[in-house]
Amino acid sequence: MQSRVEPIRDGTTELLQWGGSILGSSVLVIVLLFTLLGGVGAEGAHNNAGWLALIIGAMSLPFGLMLTLLGLAKWLRRRSLEKQR
């Protein structure tokens, strides 16, 4: 009887998926802010949609980056632990 090794379910995949999607969407929002929504001047965005994009981008960019970096760190740790076995 051969035992099958179950993959480790420690949330690494979910962190990478959600972090990458949040990071990607925030980059998209910031690109749209500077291209289609009038950009940002010395006093802020030029219209209401620009302000909304600025707020969303400013909140989600650091959060998505944090989740992605945490997922990468967990992935590297898991990979090093698997090499030790």
N, C-alpha and C positions, 0 to 999 in steps of 0.2 A: 504494500500500500504506500503510495507516494503522497507526501504532504505538499499542499500548495501554499506558497507564501502569499499572504494577503498584503496588498500595498498599504503603506502607512497612511492613515487618515489623520493628519495633524493640522489641516487647514491651509497648508502651503499653496495648493492649487487654487483654492478660493481667494486667498490673499492676492495672488498674482493675477487672477482673472478680474477681480473687482478693482484692484489697484490700477491695473492697466486700462480698464475701461473708463474709470473716473479720470485718470491722467489724460487719456486720449480725448475724452469729451471736453475737458477743461482747455486743452491746447486748441481744439477746434473752436471753442467759444472765443478764446483770445484772438485767434487768427481772424475770425469773423468780426470781432470788435474793431480790429485795425484795418480791415479791408472793406467791409460792407456797411458797417454801422457808424462810420464817421471818425473813428479813432478817438484818441484821448489827448486833450490839451492841458494847459497849465491849471485849469480850473476843473478838470474832470472830463467826463464823456460829453459828447455834444447833443445827445438826445436821450429820451427815456429808455429806449431799447439798448443803447450803449451803456447806460448806467446799470441796467440789469445784467448785461453780459460782463461788465467789469466786476460786479459783486459776485456773480457765479464763478467767474474765473479766479478771482482772488481767494475765494473760499475753497474751491475744489482742487486747485493746482497743488497746494501744499499737502492736502489730505491724500490725494491720489499718489503723490510722490512718496509720502510716508508709507502708505500701504504697499506700494510696489517695492520699496527698499526693504521693508520688513519681510515680504514674501521672498525676495531674492536672498536675504540673509538666512531665512529658514531653509530655503532650497539648498544653499551651499552647505549649511550645517548637516542637513539630512544626507547630502551626497558624500560628505566626509565621513559621516558615521557608517554609511553603507560600504565605503572602501575599507574601513577598519575591520569589518566582519570577515 
